[in-house]
Amino acid sequence: MASRLLVSLSGAAPRTLHRCADLAAELERRKVPLSILHVARTEDGPVTAWVRTRAEAGDSVLLHGYDHRITPTHRAMHLGKRAEFADLPAHEARLRLIAAKAALDTTGVTVDGFAPPRWLASAGTLLALREHGFTLCANANTVRDLVSGEAHRARVQEFTSQSQRTETVRCFALVLASARAARRGGLVRLGIDAADLARPGLRQALLDAVDVALEHRAFGSTYGSLRSAVAA
């Protein structure tokens, strides 16, 4: 069974937009679409315009939260502001999704599903997503169809900046993991934050992982292609 290769990009901002565009161009040359993790904001700036353009070109867009700068009022355990939906009860998740959908309507961005910050979503968030018509949620270890209940199990391999001392070893391990996942079939999930594209080693390791997955007969796909026919 051929593997699906899913490459996601988070953290697009005005100062990183040129690197995001460069990555998208590199993937286009390999015939691999991009899945963009988009934070809903009411302002309609260059990032939103770029996201709309990429969606029109065939990339996928996943809602990546409402506003990571606002700390949830309910938190049984501290996971940091970026884990916006990790521990929310359903009622607070509903409020944030309502605000996020209103921001999306304002900026004209259409999303294919939901990917929570740090890939962490509470049970209450999953309930709220279903109530608001979302058909897909991508967590750290699973891509879940919220309509059928089908779960595609695959861990996302994140090309993140840690210590320079261990970066080379980590990148090598991530490329090997991509090769193994492609040989097994199913999903090959790779992810990077736009800020980390400034690190040449991480950027190259991501592209190497894409290339090795393609060599093992994976084909480029998007998270949006995994969702049910019901629109989010």
N, C-alpha and C positions, 0 to 999 in steps of 0.2 A: 504494500500500500504506500503510495507516494505521500510524503510529508507536506504540510502547509507551512510556509515560512512567514511569520508575522513579525514585522519590525515596527516598534513604537517609539515615538519621540515625545518627550514632555518638556516643559519649561521654556517654551518659545517666548521670547521677549524682544523688544525693539533692539537691544544691544546684541542679541544672539541670532537675529533673523537671517543674517548673511550666512551663518554656519548652517542653519536649518535648511536654507535654500540649496546650499552646496551638498548637504547629505541627500536631499530629495533628488537632486540631479544625478548623484552617484548611483542611487537606487534605480532611477529611471533607466540608466544605461544597462542595468542588470535585469530590467523588466520586473522589478520588485516594487509594489506599491508601499506607501507609508501609512501607518495608523497614527494619527496625531491626537495626543491627549490634551484636550483644550479646557482651560479654566474659564468658566462663564463670567464675563465682566460686562458692565453696561456700556463702557466706552467702546467706540468703534474706531480703533486705531490701525496701524499698519499690520500688526500681528493678526487681527481678525480678518483683515482684507486678504492676507496671505493664506490663512486657513481656508477661507471661502474659495480662493483660487485653486488650492490643492484639492479640495473636495470636488470641484468641477472637473479636475483632471483625473479623477478616479481614486484618490486617496480616501481613507476612512477617517472620520472624526469621532472621538469618544469624549463625552463629558467627563472632565477630570476634577469635578468639584465646583463649588460656587465661589468661595473666596478663602484661600488658605490663610489670609491675614486675620480672620475672625476666629477666635478661639471658641469651640463648642462650650455651652453652658453646662452640659452634663458630661462628666468624664470619670468613670470608675477607675480607670488606670491612665497614667500619663504616657502618651506616645508622641507628643510633639505636635506643633500646629499643622505640619504638613500631612499628618494622618487624620484629615478632617472628618472622615466618615467611619473611622475604625471602631468607635465605641458609642455611636449615637443611638438613642432609642428612636423608635419609628416616628414619633411626633416631631422631633427636632430634625430628623432627616427629611421629613415631608416639607418642612418650612424651607430648608435650604434648597431642595429640589424645585419648589415653587419659584423661589427667587432666581435660581439658575435658568429655569425654562423661560422666565420672563426676560432675562438678559439675552438668552439665545434668540428669542423672538425679535428683540430690539435690533440685534446685530445681523440677523438673517443667517445664522449658522445652523445647519441641520446636523444632528448627531446620529450615529449608528448604535450607540449603547453607552455604557458607563464603565469607567475605570477609576476607582477611588485613589486618592493620593496614597503613596506607598503601597498600593495594591491591597489595602485593608478595608473591608466593608463589614459592618455589623449585621446581625440578623435583622435588626430594625431597618437598616438601610435597604436590604434586599426586599423587605415587605413594602417599603415606601416606593422603591423603583417599580415594582409590579403595579402598584396603585396608580402610578403616573404614566403607565404605558411603555416603560422601557422593556425591551425584550432581551437585553444582553448585559451581563456584568462580568468583567474580567478581574479576577483576584490574583493573588500571588501564585497560587498553584492550580487554579481552575478557571476556565471560561464557561460561564453558566448561561444556558438558554432559559430565560425567566418565564417563557411561555410553556415550553414542553417539559422543562425540568432537566433536560439533558445536560450533562457536565462533561466538558472536554478537559481531561486532566493533563496539565503540562506546566512545569514551573517556568516562570519568566527569568531569563538570564539577563541581569542588569550590568551594563558596562559603566560602573560608577567609579568616581575618583576616591580612592582611599589613601593609602600611603605610597609614596614613590618607591619605597623599598620593595614592596610586594606587588606593585602594579604589573610588572612584566610576567610574573608567575601567574597572577590572577587572570590576566588577559589570555595567556596560553591555555589555562584551564577552561575558560569560557569558550574558546574556539573548539577545543576538544569536545566539550559538552554539546555544542551545536552539531558537530559531526555525529556524535552518538545518537542524539535525538532524531536527526534526519534519517539515519539508518534504521531506526526503530519504526518509523512511520508516525502518523499523528501530527501533532503541532510542534513546531520549533519557534519558541517565543524569545525574541531579543528586544531589549529596551535600553534607551540611553536618554539622559537629560541633556538639553541643549547646552548647558554650561560646560558639560564634560566634553563636548566636541572641540573645545579649545585645547584639549590634551591630545597631541598627535598619536600617542600610543593607544589611547582608548578608541579614538576615531578609527584608526587603522585596524585594531582588533575587531571592532564591530563589522567593518567591511570584510575582513578575513573570515569571520564567522558566517556572514551572508554567503560569501563565495564557496566555503566548504559545504554549507547546506545545499547550495545549488548543485555542486559537484556530486552530491549524494541523492540527486533527483528530487529534492524538495522544490516546490514551486511557490512563487511569491503570491501572497494572499493578504487579506485584511481581516480585522476583527469583525467588521460589518458583514462579511460574507458568511459568518457563522450564525448570524441571528435568524430567527424565524421570519416568515414572510410578513407578519404583523409589524407595521411601522412603529418606531419608537416616538 
